[in-house]
Amino acid sequence: MARDQRDLQRLADELAALTPDERTRVLADVQRRSRFRPLPKGFKPPVLKDSRGEWIGGNLRREDIYGDDGR
């Protein structure tokens, strides 16, 4: 992680020194990594519940979700 302007300048110099193909691969890797950020510490996914804490999202039986098409 860049901590100050000198770090950013060094990274920019290194990126500029790459060949166009290497630069493309590096930027593609940066793009890929930015899509998969780790979840924050203590993250809990939202759950659809009513005020009593009961699931209200419908029946989760396989037959009810997929129907009777043999899945």
N, C-alpha and C positions, 0 to 999 in steps of 0.2 A: 504494500500500500504506500502510495506517495505521501510523505509527511510534510514536505515543504516544496517551494518553488524549484529548488535545485534538483530534487528527486524527479519532479515533473519534466524538467528540462533534459535530464539524463535519459529518461524514458523516451522522450520525443526524439532525441538524437539517435538512440538505438533503433527506434522504429524507422527513422529516415534512412538509416544505413542498410536496412534490409532490401533485398531484391523485391520487385513487385509481387512475385509469387510467394515469397516468404511473408511479406506484409499481409497479403490476402489470407494466408493460413492463420497468422497470428490474430488478425481481426475476426476471422470466423470463429476461432477458439474463444475469444473474448465474448462474442455474441452468444455462443453456446453456453458458456459458463454463467452469463448473467441471467439466463432463463431458469437455471436450477439453483436457486439460492436456498441455503439451509433454513429450516423453520426456526423462528425465534425460540429462545429458551422458554419453556413453560407453555408453549402454544397448545391450545386445545381446539379442535375443529368445532364449528357450530353444529349443534344438534337440534333438530326440530322437536320441541317439547311444549306441552301446555303448562299452565301455572302449577299443576300438581307434579310436574316432572315426568310425565308419561309421554311416550313417543306418539306423535300425531301425524306421521308422514305416510300412513297407510300400511297395509299388510306387506310383510317382507318374505312371504313364502315363495319359493321358486315357481310354483305353479301359477301364483297370482301375478308375478312379475313377467314371466315369459309366456304364459298361456300353456296350452297342451300341444306344443309343436315338437316335442321330443328332445328338447335341449337338456 
